[in-house]
Amino acid sequence: MMMEKVMSRSLRLMFSGGAMVAGLGVLAQPVMAQEAPIQRVEITGSSIKRIAREGALPVQTLTSTDIAKTGAKSVEDLIQALPAMQGFVAASESVNGSGGGVQTASIHNIGTGYTLVLLNGRRMASYNSGSGVNLASIPLAAVERVEILTDGASALYGSDAIAGVVNFILKKNQQDFNIEGTYSAPEKSGGKSGKFALSKGFGDLDSDGYNVLLSYAHDEQKELNAADRDFAKTGLVRFSEGGKQYSMYQLAVNTTPASVTLNFKDPNRDPLTFSPNYLRDGKCAPQTAYIGTASDKSCWFDYSGTVQLIPKSQRDSFFASGNFKLNNDTRLFVEAVDSTFKQTARFAPPAQTLSLSLTDPKFAANVTPYLGQLGVNPADIKKAQMNLRLVDAGGRAESYDTEARHLALGVEGSYKDYDYSASYTHSENKQTNNYDGGFLSRNKYKTLTFDPFGFAGSSAAVLAPAVLHELDNEIKTKLDVLSVRGSGAVFNVPGGAAQLGLGADYTKQSYANTPSAITQGPNPQQPDWTDTVLGSAPGALPVDASRKNWGSFAELAVPVQKNLELNGALRYDSYDAARNNKVYDLDSKLIGSATQGNKASKTTYKLSLRYNPVDTVLLRASYGTGFKVAELEQITKPVSDFGVTSGKYACPVKAPDPRANDCMGNTQYALTSGGNALSGANGLRPEQSKQYTVGFRVEPSNNLSFGMDLWNVKLTDQIDQLPETFPFANPATYNSLFSTVYDAGQGQNKLVTLLPYFNLAGSHYQGIDWDSTFKSKTGLGNLTVTWTGTYMLKSEKDVPGNPTESSLGRFDAYNNATARVITRLAATLQSGIYTHTLAMNYRSGYHDQVVTADDAVVKSVNPDGTLGDFVDMKRDVSSYQTFDWQTRAQLNKMFAVTAGIKNLLDTKPAFSDRTAGGGNQVGYDGRYNSPLGREFYVTASARF
């Protein structure tokens, strides 16, 4: 049992006795709020008889014991396994750079930017220009418990808590020395991991008047390569659907040796792609496969086996805290976290498109001899390009080095019948992204002499001097918060004393994104610097922005009767316009600084009630509003390269439009993106939200408990980047977003598509969360069975002028799929020194991404086993169910050993033929399924 004074009435009301559920399906852990004469909260361990202390808002709690039973290796591993979590950023998404080296939380699929992550109830610096926190920077070894509020809390915590709050509470008042080590290894090769942690406390806060706690942890995750798993090592996966055989054809046009694309003078004639080596040899080169369509006679690269399924990573975390009693009513506290996290992610070797002059000797040697076979008249050719895969340069790899620093200090205490606290928090996050292989310098590449039409292995030594091992970009965020809180009884009502909480805070957020010179490429500020990354569009520009805001809140808890309590909260937030220290003109020339975007302010509220008609039944409900301002980059980011489309598309413009000259047929197209710096009606407005929950809990006996909550969240004026599928599906509507630019890396013009930010969306999320716990004494020991889960009813986004996009049980236009059901059922048997836990994890299936013959993703299989034509495909991804086992032996008061097996039955990930999303993994979706397979782990711990 741990005693702590209330830092604010807000936290007491929110976290004292919510629907305490172990979301991972281990022991349900209620938080019991027992009021002492002065406003203090006692937080205890597990208890089934807790109905009298349930709160009006649903909160899930994981204690350190619960965390150990899950076998989680890290904070992100723990949080992302919760049934209430969907829509987060997984580690696999960083393999091709889209994840950016971070892992996040997202409650109910609403999104990372709407899920507020706190450390000991205080904000942390984000990894981006919004409020998203990189979970990889939080040390699991220092976490005492986790509390997850699965209801909107904007009226208490600020504008970005629309989906809810994840609060990591770190250890305190520890006196002994703890050491723990874990080793995990999949049954198949690759993906091993390990960690160790140690901590030591000095002094007892209650008896000595002080406590100092020091903690250090180190953990490593080895990479898992696609080549090590049969289900992911190739894009040519055969499968059956509707009684017929098909083959997935997830390949890429850029190859070694290079293929060639010809554009013709006749604007009505489609481009033609072919592989000279195939026409010469009658077969494709290794790691490629033949396409063979009317407009494509080329071999495509089977990139699947070259990527990682799980990137390698390493984390070192140090945590220190100090608590000092000045007297019985006053305590000083300080806490510091210093965490470094390095993740290295690798995907396919670089793909390079290069112009090929019709007078180049390479054209005469590798194109001209085969024009007759292709039925092409040389006089009809307008231009040509090479589609090259630089296999000998190695896979493209980026290392993401994150340094997180967090310092909080303050005072808390009580005066007469009132509690108070004042604190200052300084938090910062620095992420350095580095080219770590595979990427090449354009300038150095141009000095090399090698044959693009040669086979893999012939140019490794030649390309090596051009491979980059240097800075890509650096992102720094800082957060400074001053906060004051006060709470106490204000008047009496029939049910007891009404409690009032008041608070205010002042915040400054800073964000700087500084691309390296080679990532920026040629620009007016560096006229002599012309080098770029080969195959990447130059033009990334620095961002240096900041914003200040302040907020205040009041909340009142009124026990109208002994069995009825009403809660109300009111908050006012005011945000300044963004201050941009790097403003550019249309020619990318730095012209100074300016205030950009709109100011924003709003009052939000939250109303809730809890009612006990009888002691064994609780009814509760809440209703609230919220708002969220634009992220700094959504306002201040200059227009710059945004990579390429995830999917392949036909040319969005047609001749005689001159932009059609730079189309390359059915392929991936370049993207650009930029912020909306306008003010007034044309600028970005705050997003608005309304949400409610209605729930109940019944406990007919001390051994049985069941609770359920219906929740609903609606967002309007949502700020979003236009999805790439929209302009390509409706090119006439979005005609102004297509333009032609000159790419110095390719040495030719190319078509690019701008994806801007607008208040363009509304969204609606709805579902049911449930939990149940059953306890019984048996002849073998004490049995506890828990069942938790989420049933999604709605997950949809609406953009005016376009059909409503639902991801519920289907793959949507935003490359997401929302599982309708995620649940975990666990049984724990405690017998003597042994505790055994068997758990079942379930995620429902969904309708896979719909592909057409034009997408060139799925081929039919002929009766003789040969491949037929590309076909349309509609199919379903099956559900994913795994079982975990763990046995813990508490040998004595000092030593414990735990052994476990994750994915006991070695269930393979559900097959998917998707064309986009994730980290370029093929054959399954790494966001929803684990590729590790059966995994064994052992943990040993000692306490002195």
N, C-alpha and C positions, 0 to 999 in steps of 0.2 A: 504494500500500500504506500502511495506517495502523496504527500501533502504539499499543495502549492497554493499560494494566494492568487486570487483572480487578477490577471493583468488588466483585464477590462471586462465590463459587464457584457460586452459583445461576445467575447470568447466564452464566457460562462454560459450564456444563454444558448450559444450555438452548439457547444460541445458537451455540455453536461447532460448526459442521458439522452442522446439521440438514439436512433435505431441502431444500436451497436451490433454490427454484423461482421464476422470475419469473411470478407468478400471472397477469399480464396477457398472457402469451404472447409476450413479447419474449425477450431473451437470458436463459437460465437463469444465475443468479448464485449460485454456491456460496460459503459462508463456510468458509474453510479454517482449522482450528484447529491451529497448529503450536506445540507446547509448547517454550518456552525453559526454561533451568534454573530461572528464577524464573517464577512463574505469570503468564504474559503470553499474550495472544492476538493473532495477526496476522489481520487481515481483508483479504482480497484481492478482486480483481475476478472476472472470468469464467474458468471452467475446466471442461472436460468431465471430465478425469481427476481425479475427486474422491472416488472410492468409498472410499478408505481413511480419509477424514475425515468421512464421513457419520455423523450422530449417531443416537441411538435415538428421537428425537422429530422429527416433520415440521415444518419451518420454511420458509416462503416468504420470499424476500428480493428487494426491488426497490432497485437502486442508482439514483443520480441519472441515470445514462445510460439505464437502463430507464424511469424516470419520464418523461424527455424524449421517448422513442420512443412513448409512449402518447398524447401530445397532451393529457394531463389538464390542466384549467384550475385545479384546486384539490385539496386533500387529499380532500375528500369525493368528488369526481369520480374520483379515482384509486382509492380504497379500494372504493367501491361497485361498481366495474367488475370486481373480482376474481371469478373463478368460485366461490370458496369463500364469498362474501358473499351472504346472503339474509336478509330479515326486518329490514332496517335502516329508519330514518326518512329518506325522501327529501325534497328541497326542495319538491316539488309538494304534499306533504301539509300544508304550512303555509298553503296558499291559503285553506282554510276554518278555520284555527286548530288543526286536530288535530295538526299537526307541531310547533307551538309555536316556530317559527323556528330549529329545530335540524336537523342532519343527522348521522347516527350510523353506526357499524359494527356488524355482526352476523355472526358466523362461523357458517356452516352452518344459518342460520335459527333458531338457538337463542335469539337475542334480544340487544338492546343491553345489558340489565342483566347479561348473563352474559359479555360480551366486554370484557376489561380493556384500556384504552387507556393507554399509557405514553409519556412524553416523556423520552428518554435514560434509559430504565429506571426512571423514577420516576413516581408517580401524579400525576394532575392533578385539579383540582376539577371536580366534575360539574356539569351544567346543571340537575340535579334533585336530589331527596333521596336518590338511590341512588348509583350509580357511573358512570352513563352520561356520556360525554364528547361535547361538541359538536365535531365535526370542523371546523366552520367557524371555530373559534378557533385552529387550528394553521396557521401560515404554510408553504405548500408551498415557497416560495423558500428557506427556511432548512433544508429537509430534505435530509440527505446520503443516507440510505437508510431503508427501512422493512422491518422483520422481523415476519412474522406467524406466530406459533405456532398451528397449527390443531389443537391437542390441549389438553385440560384441564390447568391449571397451578395449581390451588388450593393444592396442597401447597407451592408455592414462593412464590406471590404473594399469597395470601389468598383469601377465600371467594368473590369475585366473578369469578374467572378460570376458570369452569367450561367455557365454550366455547373459550377460548384467549386469546391476547394479541396486541395490535397495538402494536409498539414503534417510535415515530418517533425516529430518531437524527439529531440536528442537526449541521450542519457544524462543524468545528473545525480549528484549525491552518492556516487559510487566510491567505495573505499578500497576494495580489494584489487588484485592484479589479475586480469583475464587475458588468456591467449587462446586463439582458435585458428585452425587451418582446415581448408577444404580442397579436395582434388576431385575433378570430374572428367570422365572420359567416355565418349560414345563407343559403342561396340564396334562400329566401323571407323575407319581412319579419319583423321582431321577433327578439328573443333574442340580439342581438349582445353580445359580451363582450370585455374587454381587461385586460391586466395589465402592470405593469412592476416590476422588482426590482433592487436594487443592494446590494452588500456589499463590505466592505473589511476586510482583516485586517492586523494589525501584529505583527511579531515571529514568529520561528520557535521553537517550544517546545523542539526538540532542540538547536539551536545557540545561541539567545538566552536560553533559559530561561523564556520567556513567550510567550503569544499572546493577543491581544485581537481579537475579531471582532465587527463591527457589520453588521447587515443590516436593510434596510427593503423592504417590498413593498406595493403598492397594486393592487387588482383590482376590477373592476366587472362585473356581469351585468345586462343590460337585461331588462326583462320581456318575456315572450312571452304574448300574449293568445289566448284560444281563438278569437276572431273572425278571427285571422290564419291559421287552419288549417282546411281544409275538413272534415277528419275529426272536428273537435271543436267546430265553431261552432254546432251545433244539436243538440237532443235528439231530433229527428225524423229519424233516420238509417235509410234503407231498406237491407235486406240480404236475402240469400237463405239458406235453410236447408232441406235435404232436397228441393231442387227447387221450393220454394215461396217466395213473396215475403212479407216482413214489414217492419214499421216499428217501430223503437225509439220509445218514447214517454216519454223521461226529462224530465218536466215537474214543476212545483210548483203547489200549489193557490192560493197567495197571488199576486195579480195586481194590475195597474193597467189598468183600473178594478177595484175590489174585487169579489170574489164574496161570496156570502152562504151561510151554513150554517144550516139550521133544525133544531131539535130538537123532538120532539113529545111530547105528554103520554102517548101510548100507549107504554109501555116496550118493546113488541115491534116498534115501527116504526123503521126505520133513519133516521138523519139524512139530509137532502137538501141538496145543495149546487148552486147555480146562479149564473150570471152575468147580472145584470140587463141589462147592455149587449148581450149576445148575444140575449136575448129581445126587446130593443127594436130592434136593428139587423139581426138575422139573420146576423151575422158576428162573429168575435172581433176584439179589439183587436190592434194590432201586437205582435209578439213573444209571442203566446199562441196556443194551439190548443185546439180543442173536444174535450172528453172524451166526453160523451154516453153515460152508462150509466143503468141503472134508478134509481140513487140519486145520480147526479151529472150535472147539466145545465150544467156550467160550462166556461169556458175556463181553461186552466192556463198558467202562465208558462214560457216556454222560456229557462231561466236559463243554459243551457250557454255561450252566446256572451258572457256578461258576466263570466266568471271568467278568471283567469290560468292558463296551463299551467306557466309557470316564473315565480316571483316575482323582482322586481328586488332586487339586493343590492350591497353595497359593503363592502370589507374593507381595513383598514390594519393592517399588522403590523410590529412592531419586535422584533428579536432581538439580544441581546448576550451574549457569553460571554468569560470570562477564565480562562486556565490559567497557573499560575505554579509553576515548580520551586523548591522550597526546597533540594533536593539531588537526587542521582541516584535516591534512593529515595522521595522524598516530593513530592507535588504538591497544590497548592490549586486549587480550581475554583469558579467562580461562573457562573451562567447565568440570564438573565432574558428573559421573553417578555411583550410588551405588545401585545395584539391587540384591535381593535374591529371589530365586524361588524354591519352594519345590513341587515336584510331587510324589505321591504315587500310584503305579500301581500294581494291583493284577491279577493273572491268576489262573489256576487250581491248586489243591493240588498236592504235589510232587509225581511224578511217580518214583518208585524205582524198578530196576531189581536186584534181588539177587540170587546168586547161591544156589541150593538146593541139598545137598549131597544125593545120593541114599541110604545112611545108616542113614540119619537123621530121627528121630521119626516123624517129620512132614510129611516126604515123605510116611512113612508107614501108617500114619493116613489119609492123604488127597489125595494120589495118588494111592497107591497100590489097594485100594478097587474098583477102577473104571477102571482099565486097561482092565478087561474083556469086559466091555461095549464098550470100545474104540477099541477092537480088537488088543491090544498091548501085545506082549510077553515081560515080564520083562527083559528077557535075551537080548533083542534087544536094550535096552535103553543105550545110551552112557552117557548122562548127562541131568540134569534138571535145570530149573530156575523158580523163582517166579516172576510174573509180578504184583507188588503191587502198590496200590494207597493209600497214607497215608492221607485219607480224614480227619481223626481226628486231623491232624497237622494244618489244615486250608489252605486257599489259599496261594500260594507263592506270596509274596509282596516284592517289592523293593522301597525304597524312594530315590529319586534323588534330592539332595540339591545343587543348583547352586548359586554361588556368583560371580557376574560380577562387576568389577571395571574398570572405564574408565576415564582417565584424559588427557586433551588436553590443551595446552597453547601455546601462540605465539604472534606474532605481524604482522600486515598487514597495508599497507598504500600505498601512492603514492609519487613519486618523479618526478617532472616535468610532463612528459606525460606517465609515466610508473607506473604500479601497481606492488607491490611485497608482498610476505608473507613468513614467516618462522615459522614453528611450530614443536613442539615435542609432541608425543602421547605415553602414556604408558597405555596399556590395558591388563587386565588379567581376566581369567575365571577359576574358581575352581569348580569342580563337585565332590561331595562325594556320592557314591552309597552305600546304607546300606541294609542289610537283615532286613526286617521288618515283618517277619512272614512267616510261611509255610516251609521255608528252615530249615533243621536239621543238627546238628553236627553228623558226622559219628561216632566219638568216643563215644559221649553220647548215640547215638542210639544203639550202640553195647552193652551198659550196661543195656538196657531196656529189660524187659521180657513181651512180649505180643504175641498174636496169629495173624500172618499175614492172617490167613484164617477166622478171626472173622469179624463181621459185623461193619459198621460204628456206632460210638457212644460208642463202647466198650473199646476204648483205648485213649480217649482224655487226660485224666489226666496222663496217663502213658507217652505219647509222649511230654507233655508240657515242661519238663525240657530240652529236646533236641532241642526245637525250637530256632532258632538264631535271635538275635536282636543286630547286631553288624556290623562293617564296612565290605563292600565287596571290594571296591577299590576307589582310589582317582585319579582324573585327573586334572592336572594343566597346563594351557597354558599361555604364556606371549608373548606380542608383544610390541616392542619398535621401533618407527619410527621417524626419523628426515627428515624434508621435507622443501624444498625451492622452491618458484615459482616466476616467473616474466613475465610480458606481456606488450605489447604496440604496437603502430603503427610504422611501419618500412619504408613504402614507399606508394606512392599514385598510384592508377590505375583508369581507367575511372569510376568504380563504387564506389570509395571512398578509404579509407585508408586500406591497408593490415595490419593485426594484427598478431604478432608473439608471441607465448607463449613458455617459456622454464621452465624446472623444473627438479629436481633431488631428490631422496630420498634414505635413508639408513635404512635397516630393520634388526632386529634380532628377530627370532622366537624360543621359547623354548617350549618343550612338555615333560611332565612327567606323566606316568601312573603307579601308585603304587598299586598293589593288596595287600589285607590284607594277613596275614599269613595263615588264613584258606582257602582263595581262592587260594594261591600259593600251599598249601599242602606240602607234603614231598619234600624237595629239598636239595642239598648238602650244602647250606648255613645255613640250620637249621636242622641238623640231628636229633635233639631230638623232633622236631615238626612233628607230623604225622597226625594231625586232618585235615579233609577235609569236604566239604559240601556234605552231603549224596545225591547220585544220580548225582553229577557233577564231571566231570573228573578234578583232580587237575593238577597243573603244570603251571598256569598263572605266568608269570615272569615280573618284573618291566621293564619299558622303560624310559630312560632319554636321550633325544636327543635335538639338537639345530641346527640351520642353519642361516647363514647370507646371505643377498643379497642386491644389490643396483641396482638402475635403473635411467635412465634419458630419457627425452622426449623433443621433439620440435614439435610444430604444427603451421600451417600457414593458415589463413583464407584470401582469396583473392576475393574481390567483383569485378569480371572481368567487369561486367556491373551492372547497378542498379537492374536488374532482374536476375542476374546470379552470384552465389557465389561458389567458389571451396575451399574445406578444405582438408588439408593433415596433417597427424600426423605420427611421427616416434619415436619409443621407443626402447631402448636397456636395457635388463635385464641380470644380471649376478648372478648366485646362486652358493654358495660354496657347496661342498659335505657335507653330514650330519655328525655331530659329535655325536657319540653314547658313552655315559658314562657308559653304562652297556652292555658289550659284554659277551656272554655265549658260552661255548663249547657244544658239542653234548650231554653231560651228564647234561646240565643245570647248570653247574658250572660257577660262575662269574669269568672272567679271565682278566678284565680290560676295557679300553676304546679304541676307534679306530675311524678313519674317514671311513665312509662307503658310498657306492653308488657313483654316478657320479657328477662331476661339470656340470653345464649347463649354457649356455648363448645363447642369440638369439636377433636379431633385428626384430621387428614386425612393421607393418604399417597400416594406415587407410586412405582411400581416399573417399571423399564424395562431393556431389554437390546438390544445390537447384536451381530450375529455375522456374520463374514466366512468362510464355508466355503472360498471361494477369493477371490483379489484382485478379481475382477470381479463379485462377487455380495455383496450386503448383505441380511441379514434383520434385522428389528427389531420390537419389540413393547413395549407399555406397558399398565399398568393402574393406575387411581387412583380416589380418592374426593374429594368436595368437599361444601361446604355454603355456603348463602347466607342471610344474615339479612334480615329485612324492611327495606324502605326506610323512612326516617323518616316520610314522608307516609302510608305504608300503616298506620302506627301512630297518628300524631298529628293527621291532618287532620280538622277538624270536618265534620259533614254539611253539604253545600252544593250549589248548583246544578252540574250536570254537562252542561249543554247539552240536546240532544234526540237521540233515536234516529237512527241512520244510515238505517235502513229505515222503511217504513210498515207499520203493524200494525193489525189489527182490535182493537176494544175488548176488553181482557183480563178485564173483569168484566161481569156481566150483571145486569139487573134481576131481582128487586127490590133487589139490593145498591145502597145509596144512592150508592156511588162511580160507578155507571154513569151517573148524571146529568151527570157531567163528562167523559164520553167524547165524542169528536168523529168517530167512525167510523174508516175506514181512513186513518190519517194518521201523522205522526211524533209521539211523545209525549215529554214532559219527563223528564229524568233527574236524580237526585241521587246523590252519592257521599260516602263518609266513611271514615276510618281505623278500625282495630280496636285500641282502646287498652287492651283487657283484658289481664290477666296470668294466669299459670297455664295450666291446660289449655284455657281458652276464648280465650286470646290466640294470637298468631301464632307458630308454631314455625319454626325455620330450615328451609329447603329442603335436601334431600339429593341427592347425585348420585353416580353410578358411571359410569366411562367407560374405554374401552380402544381401542387402535390396534394393528393388525397390518399390516406392510408389507414391501416389498422394493425393491431397486434393482439393476439389472443394467447393466453397461457393457462390452459385448463388444469395443469398440474405443475409441480416443481420440476418435472422431467420433460416437459414438452412446451415448445414455444414456436409460434408461427406469425410472421408479419409480411405485409404486402403494401406497396406504395405505387399508385399511379402518378406519373409525372408528365408534364407537358411544357414545352418551351417553343415560343414563336419569336423569330427575329425578323425585323423589317429594316429597310434601308441598309442592307448588309453590303459592306465594302468587299469587293472581290475583283480578282483579275479575270478578264474574259477567258473562258476555257478555249483551248486551241480548236476543239471540235466545232465551236459555233461559227467562226468565220469561214472555215472550210466547208461546212455543211450549207451555209447561206452566204456565198461570196458576194452576191448582189447587195445584200443588206449591209455587209461589212467591207464594201469595196475600198473605202478610204484607208483601211488598215494595211493594205498590201502596197509595197513599194519595192523599188530596185535600188540596191546599193552596190558599191564596188568592194569586193573582198580582197584585200592585199594578200591574204594567205593563199587563196585559190588563184589569184591572178586574173579574175574575171568578175563580171556582174552576177548578182544572185538576187532572187526574190526573197524578201523578208516580210514577216507579219508582226505587227505591233499588237501586244496584249496589254491594254491600259487598265487602270483601276477606276471603278465607278461605284456609286451607291446603286448597284444594279440587281441586287438579289434579295429575296426573302426566303426564309427556311422554316421548317416545322419539324420538330422532333417530339416523339411521344413514346412512352413505354411503361412497362411494369417491372419493378424490382421486387424480389422476394427473398426471404430467408427463413429457415426453420432449423430447430435444434431439438434433438431427442437424446436423453441420457438414461442409462439403465445400468444397474449392477448385475453382472452375470457370473457364472461359475468360473469364467476365465479371467475376469477383471472388470474394470469400469469401462463401459462402452459409451461413446459419444458419436452421434451421427448428425452431420450438418448438410444442409442443401441450400445453396444460394444461386441466384441467377438473374438474368435480365431478359425480358421479352419485349422486343421492339415493335411498336405499332406504326410509327411513322419515321421516316428519315428522308426528307425531300427538300429540294431547292428549286426556287422559282425565279427565272429571269424574264422580265417582260419581253414579249415578242417571241418567246421560245416555249416549247412544251415544258411542263413541270417535270423536273428530273428527280426520280425517286431511286435511291440506292438500296431500298429495303428488299433484301433477298435477290438483288440483281446488280449487275455491273452497270454503272451509270456513265454519263459523259465526262465526269470528273475523274474517271479511272478509279472509282471506289466501289466497294460492295459492303453492305451492312448486313451482318448476320442477324436473322430474326431472333434466334435464341442462343445465348451463351450461358452455360451453367456449370456448376461444379458440385459434385456429391462426394462426401468424404466420411469415412468411418474410422474412428480412433479407439484403440483398445489399450488401456493402461493396466499392466499386470506386473506388480513388483517393480523391479528396476527398469522394465522394458515398456516402451510406448510404441505401438505399431499403428501406422496410418496408411490406409488404402484410399486413393482418390480417383474419381472419374472426371475428366474434363471434356466438355462437349461444345462444339460450335456448329450451328446448322449450315447447310449448303446454300447455294444461290444460283441464279441463272448466270451463266458465264457471259463474257463479252461476246456480242454478236459480231461475226466476221462474214465478209462477203468474198466472192471469188476475186474481186478487184484488190482486196487486201493481200492476196497471195500468201495466206497463212495456213490453209488446210487443203490437202489434196486427197482425192479419192484413191483407193487401192483396188487395182484390177484383180480379178479372180486368180490370175497367175502370180500375184504378189508384186507386180510392177506398179508404179505410180501412175495415176491418171491425171485428170485436169484439176485445177483449183476449183473449189466449190464453196457455196455458202454454208455456214454452220451455226446452228443454234443448239446449245447443249446446257446441261446443268453441272455445276461443280458439287461433288458429294459432300456430305457432312464430314467433320473431322473430330474423331473421338480418341482420346488417349487415357491410359491408366498409369498412376504413379504409386510406388510403394516406398515406405520409409520405416526403419526401425531405429529407435534411439535407446541406448543403454546408459542410464545414470549410474555409473559404477560406484560412486560415493559422492560426498559433498563437493569433492574437488574435481573429479574427472568424469567426462561423458564422451561417448562415441556414438556417432550416427552414420548409418549406411542406408543408401536408397537407390532406387531405379526409377528414372523418368521414362515415360513411354514404354511401359513394361512389355507390351505386345509388339513393339517395333512397327507401329503404324506409319505408313508412308504418307506424305502430304497429299492432299486431294489434287487431282490433275486439273489443270486449267490451260486453255489454249489462248489466253489473253495476248494482246499485241502491245500493251503498254503498261506502265506503272512499275513500282518496285525498283529494284536495282539491276535490271537487265537479266534477272534470273528467269529461266524458261521452264515451262511444264508445271509450275505451281506458283502460288503467290506467297512470297516470303513474309508479307505483312500479317497473314492469317494462319500460317502453318509453320512448324519448326522443321528444318531439314536435318536435324542432328540424328534422329532415330533413337533407338534404345540407348540410354545414357546411364552410366553408373557413377555414383559419387560417395565419398566418405568424408566425414567431418570429425575432428577430434578437438576437444576443448578442455581447458584446465582453469581453475579458479583458486588463487592463493590469497 
